[in-house]
Amino acid sequence: MSASLSDVQHQTIAAIVRAVGEGRGHCVIRLLDEFVQEADLAALFALREALHDARPSPGHRSRTVGSQ
């Protein structure tokens, strides 16, 4: 992530990535609403990069509830 981001922005980006990974859509929406109010272009690119880096590799299959 970019060094020009505030600690709060770094923490919020980490929380968004965690919430996306855990499938907590309602939390993602709330966090994004707060994040974009103060985010500049660098912060938005940092979020994009963090989300991209957190994606599973193409061969990775995540387990969903009920799959066995």
VMD Tcl script that builds the backbone (N, CA, C; Angstrom):
set m [mol new atoms 204]
animate dup $m
set s [atomselect $m all]
$s set {name element resname resid chain x y z} {
  {N N MET 1 A 0.835 -1.187 0.000}
  {CA C MET 1 A 0.000 0.000 0.000}
  {C C MET 1 A 0.873 1.242 0.000}
  {N N SER 2 A 0.298 2.306 -0.430}
  {CA C SER 2 A 1.041 3.554 -0.572}
  {C C SER 2 A 1.407 4.148 0.782}
  {N N ALA 3 A 2.617 4.727 0.839}
  {CA C ALA 3 A 3.072 5.357 2.073}
  {C C ALA 3 A 2.350 6.667 2.345}
  {N N SER 4 A 1.689 7.226 1.320}
  {CA C SER 4 A 1.003 8.506 1.496}
  {C C SER 4 A -0.359 8.362 2.175}
  {N N LEU 5 A -0.772 7.155 2.454}
  {CA C LEU 5 A -2.063 6.936 3.094}
  {C C LEU 5 A -1.946 7.114 4.600}
  {N N SER 6 A -3.024 7.561 5.200}
  {CA C SER 6 A -3.052 7.699 6.660}
  {C C SER 6 A -3.206 6.319 7.307}
  {N N ASP 7 A -2.920 6.263 8.589}
  {CA C ASP 7 A -3.110 5.007 9.322}
  {C C ASP 7 A -4.564 4.556 9.257}
  {N N VAL 8 A -5.477 5.504 9.349}
  {CA C VAL 8 A -6.910 5.178 9.288}
  {C C VAL 8 A -7.255 4.575 7.931}
  {N N GLN 9 A -6.708 5.140 6.854}
  {CA C GLN 9 A -6.978 4.592 5.528}
  {C C GLN 9 A -6.401 3.187 5.394}
  {N N HIS 10 A -5.192 2.969 5.891}
  {CA C HIS 10 A -4.599 1.624 5.860}
  {C C HIS 10 A -5.481 0.630 6.625}
  {N N GLN 11 A -5.941 1.028 7.791}
  {CA C GLN 11 A -6.789 0.146 8.605}
  {C C GLN 11 A -8.128 -0.116 7.930}
  {N N THR 12 A -8.684 0.893 7.312}
  {CA C THR 12 A -9.974 0.723 6.641}
  {C C THR 12 A -9.840 -0.184 5.429}
  {N N ILE 13 A -8.769 -0.009 4.667}
  {CA C ILE 13 A -8.538 -0.890 3.521}
  {C C ILE 13 A -8.406 -2.334 3.995}
  {N N ALA 14 A -7.662 -2.568 5.048}
  {CA C ALA 14 A -7.518 -3.927 5.584}
  {C C ALA 14 A -8.869 -4.479 6.031}
  {N N ALA 15 A -9.686 -3.652 6.650}
  {CA C ALA 15 A -11.016 -4.091 7.102}
  {C C ALA 15 A -11.916 -4.413 5.917}
  {N N ILE 16 A -11.839 -3.626 4.854}
  {CA C ILE 16 A -12.639 -3.886 3.648}
  {C C ILE 16 A -12.220 -5.204 3.026}
  {N N VAL 17 A -10.919 -5.415 2.877}
  {CA C VAL 17 A -10.417 -6.667 2.290}
  {C C VAL 17 A -10.868 -7.861 3.122}
  {N N ARG 18 A -10.773 -7.738 4.449}
  {CA C ARG 18 A -11.218 -8.817 5.347}
  {C C ARG 18 A -12.714 -9.090 5.166}
  {N N ALA 19 A -13.517 -8.033 5.143}
  {CA C ALA 19 A -14.968 -8.193 5.021}
  {C C ALA 19 A -15.344 -8.819 3.678}
  {N N VAL 20 A -14.656 -8.415 2.610}
  {CA C VAL 20 A -14.910 -9.018 1.294}
  {C C VAL 20 A -14.577 -10.503 1.343}
  {N N GLY 21 A -13.427 -10.840 1.894}
  {CA C GLY 21 A -12.998 -12.234 1.975}
  {C C GLY 21 A -13.928 -13.099 2.802}
  {N N GLU 22 A -14.557 -12.494 3.802}
  {CA C GLU 22 A -15.480 -13.223 4.669}
  {C C GLU 22 A -16.911 -13.195 4.156}
  {N N GLY 23 A -17.141 -12.472 3.056}
  {CA C GLY 23 A -18.475 -12.427 2.466}
  {C C GLY 23 A -19.475 -11.587 3.251}
  {N N ARG 24 A -18.981 -10.605 4.002}
  {CA C ARG 24 A -19.863 -9.759 4.805}
  {C C ARG 24 A -20.225 -8.494 4.022}
  {N N GLY 25 A -21.135 -8.644 3.069}
  {CA C GLY 25 A -21.507 -7.559 2.169}
  {C C GLY 25 A -21.998 -6.313 2.867}
  {N N HIS 26 A -22.808 -6.475 3.904}
  {CA C HIS 26 A -23.346 -5.307 4.617}
  {C C HIS 26 A -22.226 -4.493 5.251}
  {N N CYS 27 A -21.213 -5.171 5.736}
  {CA C CYS 27 A -20.062 -4.512 6.346}
  {C C CYS 27 A -19.218 -3.817 5.271}
  {N N VAL 28 A -19.048 -4.468 4.124}
  {CA C VAL 28 A -18.293 -3.873 3.014}
  {C C VAL 28 A -18.936 -2.561 2.593}
  {N N ILE 29 A -20.237 -2.555 2.452}
  {CA C ILE 29 A -20.948 -1.344 2.029}
  {C C ILE 29 A -20.731 -0.218 3.028}
  {N N ARG 30 A -20.850 -0.515 4.299}
  {CA C ARG 30 A -20.667 0.505 5.336}
  {C C ARG 30 A -19.247 1.048 5.318}
  {N N LEU 31 A -18.280 0.148 5.244}
  {CA C LEU 31 A -16.874 0.567 5.229}
  {C C LEU 31 A -16.551 1.391 3.985}
  {N N LEU 32 A -17.057 0.976 2.835}
  {CA C LEU 32 A -16.810 1.726 1.605}
  {C C LEU 32 A -17.436 3.111 1.659}
  {N N ASP 33 A -18.640 3.196 2.192}
  {CA C ASP 33 A -19.306 4.500 2.324}
  {C C ASP 33 A -18.450 5.463 3.138}
  {N N GLU 34 A -17.865 4.978 4.219}
  {CA C GLU 34 A -17.006 5.816 5.062}
  {C C GLU 34 A -15.688 6.130 4.351}
  {N N PHE 35 A -15.106 5.135 3.699}
  {CA C PHE 35 A -13.802 5.279 3.066}
  {C C PHE 35 A -13.816 6.321 1.955}
  {N N VAL 36 A -14.816 6.269 1.087}
  {CA C VAL 36 A -14.811 7.153 -0.088}
  {C C VAL 36 A -15.056 8.612 0.263}
  {N N GLN 37 A -15.560 8.891 1.439}
  {CA C GLN 37 A -15.802 10.284 1.821}
  {C C GLN 37 A -14.502 11.069 1.921}
  {N N GLU 38 A -13.404 10.420 2.323}
  {CA C GLU 38 A -12.119 11.100 2.490}
  {C C GLU 38 A -11.052 10.605 1.512}
  {N N ALA 39 A -11.368 9.603 0.715}
  {CA C ALA 39 A -10.361 8.977 -0.147}
  {C C ALA 39 A -10.022 9.856 -1.342}
  {N N ASP 40 A -8.718 9.931 -1.619}
  {CA C ASP 40 A -8.275 10.571 -2.852}
  {C C ASP 40 A -7.940 9.448 -3.848}
  {N N LEU 41 A -7.428 9.833 -5.002}
  {CA C LEU 41 A -7.149 8.838 -6.035}
  {C C LEU 41 A -6.124 7.802 -5.565}
  {N N ALA 42 A -5.112 8.242 -4.833}
  {CA C ALA 42 A -4.097 7.307 -4.331}
  {C C ALA 42 A -4.724 6.267 -3.397}
  {N N ALA 43 A -5.642 6.702 -2.550}
  {CA C ALA 43 A -6.304 5.775 -1.623}
  {C C ALA 43 A -7.179 4.785 -2.388}
  {N N LEU 44 A -7.865 5.252 -3.417}
  {CA C LEU 44 A -8.707 4.360 -4.214}
  {C C LEU 44 A -7.861 3.319 -4.952}
  {N N PHE 45 A -6.729 3.756 -5.484}
  {CA C PHE 45 A -5.831 2.794 -6.136}
  {C C PHE 45 A -5.255 1.802 -5.129}
  {N N ALA 46 A -4.950 2.260 -3.929}
  {CA C ALA 46 A -4.440 1.358 -2.891}
  {C C ALA 46 A -5.490 0.316 -2.526}
  {N N LEU 47 A -6.750 0.723 -2.449}
  {CA C LEU 47 A -7.831 -0.230 -2.169}
  {C C LEU 47 A -7.948 -1.243 -3.300}
  {N N ARG 48 A -7.907 -0.752 -4.523}
  {CA C ARG 48 A -7.993 -1.639 -5.684}
  {C C ARG 48 A -6.865 -2.667 -5.660}
  {N N GLU 49 A -5.646 -2.210 -5.388}
  {CA C GLU 49 A -4.492 -3.106 -5.333}
  {C C GLU 49 A -4.636 -4.132 -4.214}
  {N N ALA 50 A -5.085 -3.692 -3.050}
  {CA C ALA 50 A -5.247 -4.606 -1.916}
  {C C ALA 50 A -6.300 -5.670 -2.217}
  {N N LEU 51 A -7.392 -5.270 -2.841}
  {CA C LEU 51 A -8.437 -6.238 -3.197}
  {C C LEU 51 A -7.926 -7.210 -4.258}
  {N N HIS 52 A -7.183 -6.699 -5.217}
  {CA C HIS 52 A -6.619 -7.561 -6.255}
  {C C HIS 52 A -5.648 -8.573 -5.656}
  {N N ASP 53 A -4.779 -8.096 -4.761}
  {CA C ASP 53 A -3.792 -8.983 -4.133}
  {C C ASP 53 A -4.445 -10.050 -3.261}
  {N N ALA 54 A -5.617 -9.763 -2.736}
  {CA C ALA 54 A -6.302 -10.698 -1.836}
  {C C ALA 54 A -7.121 -11.749 -2.581}
  {N N ARG 55 A -7.257 -11.573 -3.889}
  {CA C ARG 55 A -8.042 -12.554 -4.654}
  {C C ARG 55 A -7.384 -13.914 -4.629}
  {N N PRO 56 A -8.203 -14.961 -4.587}
  {CA C PRO 56 A -7.621 -16.306 -4.657}
  {C C PRO 56 A -6.991 -16.530 -6.030}
  {N N SER 57 A -5.998 -17.382 -6.095}
  {CA C SER 57 A -5.368 -17.696 -7.376}
  {C C SER 57 A -6.387 -18.391 -8.273}
  {N N PRO 58 A -6.204 -18.336 -9.600}
  {CA C PRO 58 A -7.188 -18.910 -10.534}
  {C C PRO 58 A -7.509 -20.379 -10.280}
  {N N GLY 59 A -6.542 -21.162 -9.819}
  {CA C GLY 59 A -6.789 -22.579 -9.570}
  {C C GLY 59 A -7.410 -22.865 -8.220}
  {N N HIS 60 A -7.527 -21.836 -7.374}
  {CA C HIS 60 A -8.048 -22.006 -6.015}
  {C C HIS 60 A -9.571 -22.045 -6.044}
  {N N ARG 61 A -10.153 -23.035 -5.381}
  {CA C ARG 61 A -11.614 -23.127 -5.262}
  {C C ARG 61 A -11.982 -22.962 -3.803}
  {N N SER 62 A -12.730 -21.908 -3.494}
  {CA C SER 62 A -13.137 -21.700 -2.099}
  {C C SER 62 A -14.340 -22.588 -1.799}
  {N N ARG 63 A -14.421 -23.008 -0.560}
  {CA C ARG 63 A -15.559 -23.809 -0.119}
  {C C ARG 63 A -16.662 -22.884 0.313}
  {N N THR 64 A -17.843 -23.200 -0.088}
  {CA C THR 64 A -19.001 -22.423 0.347}
  {C C THR 64 A -19.799 -23.261 1.316}
  {N N VAL 65 A -20.627 -22.613 2.080}
  {CA C VAL 65 A -21.467 -23.317 3.044}
  {C C VAL 65 A -22.323 -24.323 2.306}
  {N N GLY 66 A -22.310 -25.545 2.769}
  {CA C GLY 66 A -23.126 -26.577 2.168}
  {C C GLY 66 A -22.401 -27.411 1.118}
  {N N SER 67 A -21.232 -26.962 0.642}
  {CA C SER 67 A -20.506 -27.773 -0.338}
  {C C SER 67 A -19.601 -28.748 0.378}
  {N N GLN 68 A -19.487 -29.939 -0.156}
  {CA C GLN 68 A -18.647 -30.951 0.467}
  {C C GLN 68 A -17.958 -31.771 -0.569}
}
mol reanalyze $m
mol bondsrecalc $m
mol representation Tube
mol addrep $m
